[in-house]
């Protein structure tokens, strides 16, 4: 049962979501061939402080940075990253577009992509997150006993509260502990495929990338993966622009240029609020700022986070989307980025 504080937060977020819906008309959506820009001066942002953000991203091994304000590009920058042999970034560099933008396996940012796909499946009545995982993919998917495994629901996978260890061994009863667990999460892919009767590539194409024009995005096999990695066997590859489109879709409450991709946004709103009491800064495969631990961005900010400091940052109250891809940055990179962001946009 949710605590009183989480229930109150739920109400507040629903009110905020409704407010966001009421103002969706202020958002711009790019066409297939054009993406409008906006100058910092025209939206009350100090140009030098915006440059400070760009300079910091460049210094921190970024290959791409895109910042949107109400859907228009505030800044878009790309850099070549010097690579060393056997550097992890090389594994995640999938392709380069015709105009020189990198397409990268964005690591755990994929979790938030899956969250959206799961929301679509729920809306269509294909997925019940309170059903056992074994009800979709059969028993024996974990190393827990049959009785322990059958108590693990899809909700537990999406909220990181399965009670399993990184080798899918039993650690605690489902719902009793919170532990970030990519191997447990990765079972969401076969769950969605079993629930819908479609491959994850087809689901993502039909429900997300085609409607939004995310033409650089696709699922890729991770040929380099072995049993020592706590990772999914497939990666979601995307350009910075495509991730910005995804962020814009979330900012617009699941609509794209007046078309409701997810028609019942409560399945999206629920993903962006605390999914359990154990870690209120985690939704359904999204990172939250509900406790306002990061004082330099608003409490309604949500993050899709991935290895090597990739992120999609969405701030509904400020109408911003920020995307950063590339190689590993310094410690506390996101915190320092947030401070620079706050300095640039603070009125």
N, C-alpha and C positions, 0 to 999 in steps of 0.2 A: 504494500500500500504506500502511496506517495505521502511524504511528509507534508505538513501544512505549508511550509515555505515553498516547496516545489509546486504545490497546487496553486498557490498565489502567483508564482512565476508563470505557471501555465496560463492563467487568466490574463496576466499582463502581456504575454507574448501573443495570445490570440487577439487581444485588442490592438497590439502593434501590427499584427498581420492584417487585420481588417483595415487599419489606417493605410498600410502600404497598398492594399488592393485599391483603396479609394483614390490613390494618387498614381496608379500605374500609367495613366495617360501622359505623365510628364516624361516618360522614358522614350528614348530613340532606339530604333532597331536597325542594324545595318542590312543592306541588300546584298545580293550575291556578288556585286561588283563594286560596291561603294560603302565606305565607312566614314562618316563625317567626323571631323575633329572639332575641338573647342579650345580656345586659348585660356591659360590660367587666369589672366587678368579679367576676362569676361565673366568668370565665375567666382571672383573674389579670392583667388589663390595667389600668393606671392611667388612670382616666377623664380626668384633665386632659391627659395625654399623648396620648390619643386625640383630645381636643378640639383639641390643637395640630395634628394631622394635618388635621382637618376645616377649621380656620381657614386653614391654609396652602393647601389645595386651593381654598377659596373665594377667597382673595386672588389666586390664579394663574389666573383666568379659567376655572375649571372650571364646566361646566354640570351635571355629575353625578359623584358619588363613591359607590361601593358597596364595602363591605368585608365579606367573609364569614369566619367562623371555623367550620370543620367543616360548612360549608353554611348555617349560620344567619346572618342579617344582624346584623353587629356595629354598623355604622353605614350609613345611606343618606341622602344629602343631595343636594338639587338647587337650582340658582341660575339666575337670569336673567342673561344676559351682555349688557351694553350693546354695541350694534353700530354700527360706523362704515360709511359707504357704501363699497362695493367691497371690503369686508374678506373675506379668504379663507374665514373661518368660515361666511359666509352660503351659500357654495356647498355646504357639507357639512351644513347643517341641512336635513334632508329632511322632517320632520313633527314633530308634537307629539301625544302620546297624550291620551286623554280626561281623564287625571288630571294633565296638565301636564308629563310627562317628555318630553325631547327624543329624537327618533330621528335619528341622525346617520350620515352616510357616514363610517365609521371609518377611512378611508384604508388604510394598509398593515397594519392589524390584519387585513384580509381575507386576507393571505398565510397566516396561521396557520389561518384557516378552510379555505382551500384545502388546506393541509397535511393537515388531518383528512380532508377529502373524498378526497384522494389515498390516504391510508391505508386508507380503506374500499374504494376501487377496487382497491388492491393485495390486500387480504384476499379479495376476491371473484374474484381472478384476472383482472381486467379491465385492469390496468395493470402494466407491467414498467418500472420506472424506469431500468433499464440498457439499454433500447432507445433508438435515436435518436429525437429529436423528430420528424424528417421521416417516420419510420415511422408516425406517427399523423396528422400534418396535412399531409404532402406536402412537397416541396422548395420552396425559394424564400421561406421565411418569414423569412430573415435576409438581410443584405447580405454575408455571407461567401461564399466560393466553394463549389461543390457538395461538394467533398471535405472542406473545413473544416466545413461545416454538418452533414454526415452523421456527424461525430464528436461532435456535441453531443447528449448524452443527456438524458432527463427528469431524471435525478439531477443533472446539471449545472445545470439550471434551478432546481431546488429548493434547491441548495446555493450558489447565486450564483457558480458557477465556470464559466460558459459560455464565457468568454474573449471575449465580445462587448462592444462599447461601448454607450452609451445609444441610439445610432441603429441598433443591431443590426449594426454593422460589425465586422469581424474585428479583434481586438487581439492575441490570443495563443491558442495551442492550448487547446482545452477541457480544464479540469482543472488548468491551470498557473498561473492567477491567481485571486484572489478579488476580486470587485467587485460591490457592491450595485447591482442592475440591475432596475428595475421593468418596463421594456419587455420584457426577456427573460423575466422571471417571468410576465408577462401571457399568454404563450403556453400556460401551464398550463391556462387555461380551455378553449381549443379542444382541447388534448390530452385533457383529461378527458371532454369532450363526445364526441370521436371514439372514445375508448377504451370508453365505456359506451353510446353511442348515445342519451344523454339530455342535456337542457339542464342548464346549471349551476344554474338555478333549481330544476328538478325534483330534481336530485341533492341539493342543499342542503336542500330541504324534506323529502325522504324519509329522508335519512340523518342529518340534524342537527336542524333547527329543529322539526319535528313531534315527534320522540321526546323532546325536552327541553322542549318548551313555549316555545320562543323565538318567540313569536307576533308580536313587533314587528319581526322581522328579514326582510330581503329584499334581493335584488340590484336596483340601480337604474342607469339609464343616466346617464352624466355628460355632459349636454348642453353644459356649459360648456367641455369639453375641446377642446384644439386640438393641433396637431403639436408645439408648443413644450413641452408638458408631458411629463415622464417619468412616465407614469401609465397605469394600466389604463383601458380605455374604460368599464368598469362599476365600480360601487362597492358595497360591502356595507354596508347601513344597518341599524343596531341601536340599541336603548336600552341604557342602562347595566345594567339588570337582565338583559337578554338576554345581554350579554357576561359577566356574572357567572355565568349558567347555563353558558355555554361553558367558562368557567374551572373551574367545578365538575365538569363532565364530564371535563376533562383531569385534574383532581386525583383523580378517581375511576377513573383508568386506562381511560376510555372506557366506563364503565358509568353507568347512570342508574336510581337507585332499584332496584337489583338486576337490572336488565336490561342485558345486555352489548350495547351498540350496535356497538362494534367488538369482535368476539369473540376475535381474536388480537391482544392488546395489543402484541406486539413491533413492529407497524407504527407504533404510537403512540410506544413507547419509543425507537425508532430516530430518529424525528423530533426527539426531545428530547435528543439527544446530538450531539457534533460530527459534522458531515456530511463534513468534509474536514480536511486538515492545515493549510490556509492560514490559516484563522480558526477556532480551536476554540470561539469563543463564538457560532458560528452553526450551527444544526441544519438541519432541513428546513423552512425558512421560519419558524423560531422563533429568538429571541435567547436565549442561554444565559448563565449566570454560572459556567461550569465552572472558569475560572481564578480565580474569586473576586475579580475586579477590583473589584467593588462589595462592600467589606468589611462593609457594613451590612445585607446580606441573605445568607442561606445560599447555598452553592455550588450547591444543587439548584434554585434559583429559575429560572424561565423567563418570558420576556416575549413578548407579542404587541404590537408597537409600531406606531404610526401617526402620520402628520403631525399637527401641532398638539398634540403631546405626549399623544395618546390612548394608553392602554395597558391591557392585561390582565396582571396579575402573579400568578403561581401559585407558591406555596412549599409543596411537598409535606411537607417535614419539620416545618413549623410549622402545616400544615393551613389556610393562609390563601389567599384569593383577593381581589385588590384591582383595582378598575376605576376608571379616570378618563377622562372624555370632556370636550370643551369646546374652548376657543380656545387659542391659543398661550400657553405659560407662559414664565417666565424661564429663562435659561440654567442648565443643571445642575439643572433641576427634578426629574428622577427621582432624582438623587443626593441632593438635599435631602429629597425625600419619603422615600427609603430610610432616611436618618438619623433622621427623625422616627418612622418605623415601627419601627426597631430600638429606639429609646428607649422606645417604648410597650410592646413585646412582650418585651423582654429580661427574663429572670428574675433 
